[in-house]
Amino acid sequence: MAHQDTVSSFMELSGLSRATVITLFNEMGPGEVNFYEALRKAAASGRLTTMNACSAMLSHLTSIQRSRADVLSQSCPTPGDLDQAIISASREGDLDRPTTALARMRALTDLSQSRARYFLDMATPKNYLEGAISKAQNSGEINSQVAAIALMRIVTGFNQTLAEGLLSRAGVQGNVSKAVVEGANYFEGPFQYATARLRATFHLREEDAKTYLGRRDVNGDFQEAVRQYKVDQVMKQVIVDRDDAYNSLQQHGGDLAKAVQMVKDTQLLQPFYGGENADTRNPPDVHRNTHIVAVLGVSDLGNQRRASPRADGWMVSDFYLWMNVLEGMGRSQKWLSCENPHALIHNYGSEDSTMDWTDDHNQLQNTQVSWKEGYLHGDAFEERVVVLSRKNVDKLAARVTLAQCGTALRDEFLRQVEETCRKAEAANEPVLLMGFCHGDDGDGEMGGLCIGIDPGSHDANEFLSPSMLARSLSKTPRVKVSLYLTSCYSGNWVITPHFRLIKSTVMAGAQADQETVAWELSCSQRHAGAVYMSAFLRELQKEPIELPEDASADEARTYQQVCQGIINEAHRLWVQLGGSTPMFTQDGGHDKFWKRTGFSLADYKRNFDRLDKVPASDAKPLLDRKRHLADISEEERLAWEARHPEVADLEFGSRTGGYGGSRRGMSGSLTYLAKRYASSHPGPRNSPSNTSLHNDIELFFSGALDKNLEHIEQIRSQVLYRTWAMRSANSYREWLNLNKVPVIQEWDQVNPGKPLALAKENLPMIRGSGLFQRPDSTQGYWGQVWQKPFYYLAYAFAASGYGPSDIPKLLRLLKENQRKTTIRRKNHFMTMPHSQKSVQQISDVLESTWRKSGVKRKRRSLEEAGLMPSSPGRSLFSRPGF
């Protein structure tokens, strides 16, 4: 029997008598009473009138007082309609957006609060109701009929009876777009009808649909709005101008998919290069005439405090470090940002402040959020330099070009690049482009840069991709370009086919599959730039300050030697934690570095030495490079952690990449990865290979794992494994030209369509092929293999007409391609400096061995370790003393 307090609360909410409530609860069975379900049952059984049930459910779902709920339920367009009552409450200011979305999600789908919240969190953008309903349908938690009725009600505002009636008409068969057309006479006017049609056709939000219809060249015309939307989609997906997008659609009768494919094919046939510009072996001979265009991609958009030194402020430190260091150098400089440096200092550098609301749990903690020194750069446990502070903000602000946040910053960067390149081409002068931002591993084209947008909640198509920049550079094919990147996965810019065709030098802070490592949090709880940047600085300081007039007297190191030195220095600085390995274009490695890179270094050291210095922070024992690891006691380590409780455990530093070792950074990384994974149709939640992981992701988003960093990292590793599996599946699709299916992220395993029977016949051979490796203990529970890649490949074969008799030959082709690719990578790996990635794996093994043996290990210099640059072609694995 339910508790008396529960009975009394339900009586007050529903207006039913005690005896009726007790009878109702008994009919619902044992266990905790779900008030929403009880109200629905009371209405269905006639114990509550439709009006009273609507008022009670509205009050329960939104916490609106019952008397106010009565008024809203009676005044909505269809009195007693719960969804319309919620909309009325929102329009009259009783509810905020998140509460409205959650209440409508529950009212339209009858999902529990936790499940409704889960799908709204997983939608892109967050709380996007149509997206949440689609995800709930794809997961199998609501059926297609419920989803169709819900979407019909969302796009039209119709009541339940009318929506159901239109969807059930002959010829409609549950199709929302057709049902909207059937209900044309029920709309208030043509604009409302056109809005609903546009939303139903392209799954647009109401404000987006109205924006298209409200354009001056559209003027409310549905067909013209469709045309403009498709043109925008072509431009967004393949980066072409409006005329080309319009022409491609016109040639294919408005078919968006065919128009996009046509432009892609055209771009493949006509790559972005002109004449000798396709060869990267000719280095740009750059001295004092370089034009510099730099962009800072970090944004405080949405008041998320991403520019804080506790979060992504290490990129801000990188940006302003180079602005200081390169002062007075080159022909011209443009430094772009969407964050005013005065605002950054006001928010994070005005005075020491140590009280703040942290995360999303309304807990006031002793967390530092502002620092009087401003933004620093360097290892927290050695002397650092001040790069942005109250002292120099006026001077630096005068050099910053501000743009709006969002994709406007990306577009302004491209505009400045094209404008600068035109001037440089006319004067036969080189250009240096610099990017300080997050990177994306990508689903299709790799290595997009996140400029002015939140990487955790925006469409990856809004990133700056290699092909997008390559297209801008192709307009001035004679310009010699150097590109300097600090972002995660920036190695993709070194290897991408789009960018290889532009004559350019690319210096990247991480491999194509790595995240960039920031310096660990100091005791004042801030990151201070990237390790890669510090390594770059230390190596460049070894270069001659003045360039020789006589080339024979030039004692500067070659480009390859400097690149090797940067890699070694990065690993020396961060040897215990490992992390990202810098990556560089390799052709022309024997040219002098000052010729190859485009840096003029005459004033370099002088500018750096002008920066104010800040003493070392309280040294974390296990990171102190002046001590033996075996000399550090457990008591000493625990004492340091007690002094600095907000700094995450040492072990996680190597696995958080550009987010450093902070709890907030780890959670932010997983939030982004999990949302992208969830949007890739990962398969039903109740699938054996999905149950545990999807449950863990749900727990993570509920906040239940906030203090369990080890569990969060385990979830993150599993999501990364599945991301790798999807990338492999897409590679197999491309190798065999299986173009009858979309990329795996867009393929729905739950509703694959025809030819399903043939795919099932193919499946056993695909499963036994060994094309997808089993996850290790950190990448999947109990060694389970994720099933979707196998289903996808089996279906891709079937869609192209391949059956079981064809599979062995196709598998041999794939494995042969794998073998050749492996050989090419191995040969490349053994000769190039970034083979240090494998050295790190060996280092991890040695690290565990040293700990177990108790042998004292001192961190040695580069000379002692035998890691100084060697002759070209010699493998790092053969160097003595490593």
N, C-alpha and C positions, 0 to 999 in steps of 0.2 A: 504494500500500500504506500502511496506517495506521502511524503512528509507534509505535516499540516501547514508549514509555511509556504510550500509549493502550491498546495491547494488554495490557500488564501490569496496568493499572488495571482493565480490564474483566474480566480473568481473576480478580483478587482479588474483584471485586464479584459475579461470576456463579458462580465455581467451575469454569468450563469450562477445558479444556486449551488451550494456545497454538495448536495446529493447528486446533482447532475454532473458536476466536475469529477467527483469520486467515481461515478459510474463510467464516465468517459475515460478516465485514467486506467481503470481496471480493464476496459476493452482494449487499450493500447498495449497491455502486457507489462511484465516487470521491467525494471531498469529505470534510468533517468528519463524524465519526461521532456520531450521536445515540444515546446510551446507552439511553435509554428505548425508542426504536424498535428498537434491537438486541435488548434483552431481550424485547420483545413478539414479535419474529421468531424468537428462539431458542425461546420457549415454543410458538409456533404450529408450528414445525418439529419439535418433540419433543426438541430438544436440552436443554431444561430442563423439569423437572417443574413442575406448577402451583404447588406449594408453594415450590420454590426460586425460580421466577420472581417470585412474589408478594413473597418476602422481599427479593430483589435490587432489585425496583422500589420497594418501600417504603423501603429504605435509600437508593436513589438520589434519590428525590423529596424525602425529608425530612432526609437526612444523619444518620439514626439508624444506630448501629453495626449491622453485619450480624448479630451474635449476638443483639442485642435485637430486630431485625427478625424473626428466625426465631421467637422466642417469641411476638411479637404476631401473626404470620401464622398460627401454629398455634392460638392461644387465642381468636381472633375467632369469632363465631357460625357462620360458614361458613369453615372453614379454607382458606386459599389465596385468599380473596376480597380483592383489594387495597383496595377502598373501605372494607370493614368493618375491615380491618387499620388503615387510617389513622384511622378513628373510634375504634378501641380505643386507639391511641397517644395521641390527643387526650384521651380520657377519663381515661387514666392519667397525664396530665401530661407526656408526652414532647414534645408539640407545642403551640405557641401557636396562637391563632385564625387569624392571617394565613397561617401555614405550612400549617395544616390545610386552609384554603379553597383555597389554590393547589394542594396535592397532590391534593385531591379533584376539583378542576376538571380537572386533567390526566388523572386516572384515569378519570373519567366521560366525557370528551369526546375524549381523545387529542390535544388541542391542544398546541402547543409551549409552553414556559414563558413566552416573551414574549407570545404571544397570550392565554394564560390569565390572565396578570397584567394585561394591558390590559383585558380584559372585567371582571375583578374590580374594577379601579380605577374603571371607568365605572359600575359598579352603584351603586344608591342604596338603603341606605347602602353604603359601601365594603366589599368582601369578602362581600357578600350573594350567596351561591352561586346561588340560584334566579334572581335578577336577572341575574347574569352569564351564565348558560346561555341565558336568553331573549334577551339581547342578541347572543350568539354565533349563535343561530338566526336572529334578525332580520337579521343581517349576512350570512347565507349561509355561514358558516364551518362550521356543523354542520347536518345535515339534521333534519327533524322527528322521525324515528324515534330518532336518537341523543338528541335533546333530551328526548323523552318518556320514554325508558328512564332517563336521568339524573335527571329530575324524579321519576319513580316511585321510584327508589332513595332519593332524598333524603328524600321525605316518609314513606316506609314503613320504610326500613332493610333492605328485602329484598335477597337476593343477585341476581346478574345473571340467572340462569336463571329464577327465579320472576318477576322483574319483566317479563322478555321474554314469558314464558308468559301472564301475566295480560293484558298489553297486546295480545296477538295473539288473544285469545278472541273468539268471534263476538259481535257487538253492541258491542264495546268500541272497536275500530278506532283504537287509539292514544290514546284519551281517558284521561288519568291519573285523573280523578275517578271514571269508571266502573270503571277497573281496580282502584282502591282498594276499591270496593264488592265487586267480584268476589273480592277477596282477604280478605274480612272474617274468615274462619276461620283465617287465618294469623297474626293479631295475638295478642300475649300477653294482652290484655284489652280491655274495651270503651273504656277511656280512651285507650289507644294507638290504637285504631281510630278513635275520634272525632277525635283529634288529627290523624291522617293525612288524614281526610276534610276537615277544616277547612282544613288547609294546601293540599290539592290544589284545593279549591273556590275559595279566595280568594288563593292564592299567599302565604300568611303564613309568617313564620319560626316555628320550633318554639316558641320562648319566648312569642311572641305568641298562638299557637293555645292553648297551655296556660294562658295567662293568662285568655283568654275562657272556657275550659272550667272553670277553677278558681274563677270567680266564684260567690259564695254563691247568687245568684239563678239560676245556670245549672246548677251541681252536676254537670258532666260530660255534660249532655244536648246532643247535637249540634244538634238543631233549634233549641233555645233559644239556643245559642251563635251560630248563623247569624243568628237574629233580632237579637240584641244587636249583632253586628258590623255588620249593615246599618243599624241605627238610628244607630250611631256614625258610619258613613260619610255618612249623610244630614246629620247634625249638622255634620260636618267640612266637607262640600262646600258647603253653603248656609247654614250658621250659623242653626240653629233650635234650640228646646229639645227635650228628649227626647220629650215628649208629642206635639208636632207631627210630629216625625220618625216616631214609631211609627204615628200615625194615617195619615200619607201612605203608608207602606208597606202598612198594612192595606187601604187603599182600592184599592191596585194589586196585591194578591195577592202581596206580597213582592218585586215587581219593583223593583230598586234604581234603575235608570236612570229609569223612569217616576216613581218617588216623588221623585227629585231634581228632575226637570223640573217636576213639579207644584208643588213648593215655590218654584222659581224663577219660574214663571208667576204664582203668588200674590203673590210679592214685587213683581213688576213691576206688577201691578194695584193693589197697596196699598203705595205707596212709603213710605219712612221720613220722614214729616213730619206735623205737626199744625197746622192753622189757619194763622195768619200766620207761623208758624215757617219756612215754605217760602221766605220772601223774605229775601235777604241784604242788601237795601238799607238796612235799619234797623240802624245800628251800635249795639253795646252801649256805653252810657254808663257806663264803669267808672272808679272812683277807687280808694279804699283798701279796698274790700270784695270784691276778687277772690279766688276760691278757685283755687289753683294745684295741678295734678297733673302731675308730670314723671316720665319714665322713661328710664333709661339701658339701651339694649339690648345693649351690648357684654358679652361673656361669655368667660371663660377656660375654658369647658367643653371637656373633653378635653385639657387641658394644652397648648393651642395658643398660649398667650401672646398672644391677640388684644388684651388690654387693655394691652399694652405700648405706651409712647409711640412705639416704632418701628413699630407696626402700627396698630391701631384706637384707640390711646390718645388720639388727637386728639378723639374723641367724649367720652371721659372728661373731657378738658380743657374741652370745651364745657359739659358737664353741671355740673361744679363751678364753672365761671365764673359761670353763672347762679345757682347756689345761693348764691354769695357776693354777687352783685350784687343779688339780690332779697330779701336778708335783711331781715326786719322789714316787708316790704311785703305788702299784701293781707290778706284775712280769715284764710285758712288755707293751709298748704303741705304737700304730700306729695311726697317725692323717693324714687322707687323704683329699686332696683338689685338684681341678683343677685350683685354683687361687693362684698364688705366693703371699705370704704376703708382700713381698717387692713391688710388683706391686700394691697391695691394698693401701699401705701407699703412694706410689707415686701418685696414682690417687685420693685418698680421704683423705689422712692424712698428706700431706706434709706442707701445709699452708692454712690459711683461704682464700677462694676464693668465690666470691658471684656473678659472672656473668656467665651465661650459656644459651645455646639454650634449651628451655624447650619443652617437648612433641614433636609433629610433625608439629608445626605450625610456625616455623621460627620466633618466638618472643623472643627478648632478654629481660629477666626479672631479677630482683634482687633476684636471687635464690641461696642459698648457696650450693656448690657442693664439697667443701673440708674443712677439719677441722684440725687445727694443733694438737689437742689432739689425733686424730685418732679415734679408735672405743671404745665406752663407753658401760657400762651396768648398767641398773637400771632406776628407775623412774626419769624422767627429772626434776621433781620438788622436789627431795630430792638429797642428796649426791650420786654421782655415782662413779664407779671405771673404770679406764682405762685398757682395756684388750689387745689392740694392738695399738702400737704407734711407732714412730721413736726410742724411747728409748729401747723398748724390741723386736723389729722386728727381729733383727739378731738372738737372742736367740731362739725365737719361730720358725723362718724359718728353723733352723737346725733340728727341731723335726717334720716338715711337710713332708709327702711323696706326691709328685706331680704326677698327672696323666693328660692325655689329657681330654679336655672337651667332652661332649656328653656321649654316653653310655659306652665309654671306662672307665670313672670314676666308673660307676656302676659295670662293670665287674672286675675292679681292686679291688674294695671293696669286692666283693664276693671271689675273689682269696685270698685276705688277710685274710678274715674270715675263709676260709677253711684251709689255711696254719696255722693260729693261733690256730684253733680248733684241728688240728692234734697234734701240740706241747702240747696243754693243756691236751688233752686226754691221751697222753703218760705219762704225769706227774700227772694226776688226779687233774688238776687245773681248776678253773672256768674262764669264759669269759664274759666280759661286752661289748656290742655293743651299740654305740651311733650314732644317726642320726639327723643332723641339716639341714632340707630341707623342701621344700613344699610337701604337701600331695595331693592325688587325691581321690575323692569320688568314682570314678570307675563306669564303666557300667556293668561289670560282676563281677570279683573279686574286693573286696573293698580295699581301703587304700594303693594304690601304692605310693611309695616314688619317688620324682622327683630328681634324682641325676645327676648333670652335664648337664641337659637339660633344655630348656625353657618350662615351663608348659603350656604356651599359644600357642605353635605352633608345638608341637611334638606329635606323636602317643602315646596314653596311654600305648600301649604294650611295650614301651621303659622304663617305670617306673620299679622300683624294687618292686615286689609284695610280699605279705606274703608267697605265695607258692614257689616263687623263692628262697627266703632266707631259707625257711624251707627245701627245697631240699638240699641246701648246708650244712645245719646243720645236716641233716639226715646221712651224710657220717661219722659223728663222734657222734654217738648216746649217748655216755656216758658223753659227756661234759655238764656241767651245765651252762646255758646261762641266762644273764640278758640283756634286751633290753630297751634302754632309748630313747624316741622319743619326738621331739617338734613339729612335723608337724601337719597341718590341717588333720582332719579325722583319726588321729593316733589311736583313740580308736578301729578302725577296727582290729588292730593287737592284741588287747586284746581278741576280740570275734571271730576272724576268725577261722573256723574249721581247716584250714591248719596249723595255728600256735599253736592252742591249743594242738595239738598232740606232740609238742616238749616241753620237760621239761624246762620251761623258766619263768622268771619274766618279765612282760612287764609294763613299766611306760610310759604313753602316756600323751601328753600335751593337748589333746582335745578329746571330745566324737567322736563316729563313724560318726556323722552327723554334726560336728562343725568345724569351722576354729579356728586356734590358734590366740590369741590376742597378738599383740606387744604393747610395751609402746607407748603412744601418742608422736607425734612430739614435740621436744623441741623448744625453741624460735630460736635455730640455725638450725631448720628444719631437724632433723634427729631422727630416732628411735634408741633405745638403748637396744635391747634384748627383750625377751618375758616375759610377766607377769608371766606365769607359772614358768619360770626359776628363777625369783626373789623370788617367793613364795617357791620354792624348796630350794633355798639357805637359806632363813630365817628359815625354819623349820629344815634343817640339822644342822644349827648352834646351835640348842638347844640340839643336841645329845651329849653324852659324848665323849670327845676327845680321851681318851684312853679306850680300851676295857678291862673289868675286867678279871682277871685270874680265879676267882671263879664265876661260872654261877649264884649262889644264890645271889651274890652281884650286879648283873647286874641291873642297874636302867634305862636302855634305854627303850624307848617306843616301843610298838609292831608295827609291819609293818602296821596294820590297823589304829592304832592311828596316826602314822606319815602321812599316806595317807590322813586321815581325816583332819589333821592339814594343809597339803598342799592345799587341796581344800578350806578350810575355809580362809586360808591366801590369796589365789588367789582371792577369792570373796571379802575379805576385801580391798585388794589393788585396786580392780577394781569394787567396789560394785555399783557405780552409772551407769557405762556403761555395767555391766554384762560381757558377753563374754564366753570364752571357759572354760569348767570344766575338770580338769585333770581326767584321768581314769587309773585304775590299775588292774592287776590280783588280784583276791580276795581270792583264796584258801590260807590256812595257815596264816590267818590274825592275829593270836595271837603269831606268832613267833617274836622274837626281830628284829627290822628293820635292824640292821647291819648284821644279819644272812641272812635275806630274800633278800636284794637287791644286795649284793655283793660289797657294798662300804666299803673300809677301810678308817676310818676317822681320823687316828692319826695325819696327817699333814694338815688336811683340813682347819681349821680356820687359822692356821699360814700362809698358802699359800694365802688365801683370804686377810688377813690383810696386806700382802706385796704389794698389788696392789696400784698404785697411785690413789688419789681421785680427783674428780672435783666437785666444788660447785653446788648447785641446780640452775636450770634455772629460768627464769621469770615465776612465778607460774600462770597457767591458773586459774582464780577465781573459776570456778565451779568444779575444780578438787582439790582444796586446802582442804586437809583432816583436817586442823586445824580450819576451820571456819564453821559456820552455813550456809546452803544454802540460808535461808531467809534473811541473812545479806548482800548478794551479790547483788549490784544494777545493773540495766540494763546499766547505764552509765559506770560502771566499766568493765562489760563484753565487751561492744563495744570498750572501750579504749584499752583493751588487744588485741582484734581482729585487731584493727587498727595498733598496734605495730607489729603484726605477721600475715600479710595478707595471707601468703602461707600455714598456718595451717588450715585444713578443720574444718568445724563447729563441735562443741562438739557432736551434736546429731548423727553424723555418726560414731563415734568411736565404738559403740557397734555393728555396722552392717558391718564393713569392715574386721573383723577377723584379720588374719595374715598380712593384708596389712596396718594395722594402719588406721589413719584418713586422709590420704593424697588423693588429687584428682587423682594423678597418680596411686596410689594403687587401688582406686575404679575402675578406668577405666581399669587397667590391669586385675582385677578380672573379670569384665564383658566381656572383650575381650576374655578371655579364655573360660568362661562359654558359651557365645553366639556362639563361633565357634564350640564347642562340640555339642551344641544344634542343630545348623544348619546342622551338619554332620549326624544327627540322623533321617533324612527323616521326618521333623516335619509336612509335609502336605502342600497343595497348599497355596500360599501366599494370594489368594483371598478368602480363607475360612473365614467365619465370626469370628471364634475364633482365627484366625491368623492375620487378617488384621492389627489391631492396633499394636500388639506386633512386628510383622515383620517390619512394617513401622518404629517403634521406634528404632529397632535394626539397620535399615539402616541409620537412622538419627545419631545414635551414632557413627557408623563407618565413617560417612561423616565428623565428627567433630563438628556437629551443637549443640551438647549437652555438650560440654567440661566444661562449667562453671555451668551447672545445676546438681549439685550433687544429689538433691532430685529426679529428673527425672531418673538419672542413677541408683539410688538405687531401684526405683520402677521397672525399667526394669529388674534389677538383681533379684529382688524378684520373678517376674513372671517366669523367666527362672529357678530359683531354684524350684519353685512349679512344673513346668513341668518335671524337672529332678526327683523329688520325684514321680510323677505320673508314669514315665517310670520304676523306680525301683519297684514300687508296681506291675505294670503289669508283670514285669519279675518274681517277687515272685509268682504270681498266676500261671504263666506258669510252674514254677518249682514244685509247690505244686501238680499240677494235671498232671505232665509229658506230657505237650502239646509240644512235641519236634518236631512236624512236621513243626513248624515255627521257624525262628531264634529269637534272643532277639529283643525287640522292636526297639532298636537303628538301627538295620540292616534291619528292615522290612519297605518296601516302601508302604505307603498308596495309593499313586497315581497309582502304578502298582502292585497290590497285587497278581495277578494271580488267578488260580482256587483254591477252589470252592467259587467264589464270591457270587453266588445266595444264597447258604445256609447261608453264613455269614450275608447277608442282613436280612434273616429271624431271625437270632439270635440277631441282633442288638437291637431291642426294649427292650428285656428282660435284656440285659446287661446294657442299659442306665438306667433302673429303678431299678437296683440292689443295688445302694448305695456303690459299691465297691471303687469308686473313689470320695473322698470328693470334695465339691465345694471349689474353692479358696476364701480366704478372700479378703478384700479390697486392701491389698498390693500385692496380688499375681495374680490378673487378673482384667481386665477392666470390670466393671459392673457385677461382679460375674459370668462371663462366664466360662463354663467348657471346657477344651481342649478336643477335640473330638477323637484324635488319639488313646488314650488308650482303649476307648470303641470299636472302629473299630478293633483294634488289638486283643482284647480278643474275640470278635465275630468271627473273622477270624480264630484265633487259635483253637477255639472249632470246627469250620467247617472243618478245615484242618485235625483234628483228628476224623472226622466222627460224631461229635455231632450236633444234630439239636435241634429245639425248645422244643421237648418233653424231651430232656435230660438236658436242661439248669437248671430247678428248682433244680434238685438233685445236680448238679455241684455247683450251687450257695450256696446251703446249706453247702456243704463240705468246700467251701472257707470261708464262714462266721464262721463256727465252728472252722476252723483253725485260723481265725483271733481272735476269742474270746479266744481260748486257749493261743494264743501267747500274747494277751493283758494281760491275767491273770498272765502268767509267768513273763512278763515284769513288771507288777505292783508289784508283790511280791518281785521281784528282786530289783525294784526301791525303795521300802519302807525300805529295809534293808541295801542297799549299800550306801556308801558315796556320789557317784555321783548323788544321788537324788537331789543334789543342783540345777540341771538344772531346775526342777520345781519350786524350791524356787526362782530362778531368775525371772520366770514369775510372781510369786506373788509380788516380789520386784518391778517389773515394774508397777504393778497396784498401789501399795502403793506409789511409787514415784510420779505418776500423782496425787494421792490424796493429798499428802503433798504439792505439788505445788499449787493446787487449794485452800487448806485450809489456807495456809500462816503460818502454824505451823512451828516453827524453829526445824530443825532436825540436830542434831550433829552426826557425824560419830563416833560410839562407838567402843571400843575395843572388842576383841573376848569374853572376860569374861563378859562384860556388855551386849553384844548381846545374850549371852547364846549359843554361837556356838562352845564352846570347845568340844572336842571329848566326846561322851557319851558311854554308854554300848552298846555292839554289838546288832544289831537288832532293836534298837529304831529309830523311824523315825524322821527326821529333822523337819517335819511339826508339831510335838507335843511339840517342845521345847518352853518354855515360853520366852517371851520378844522379839521374832523375828518380 
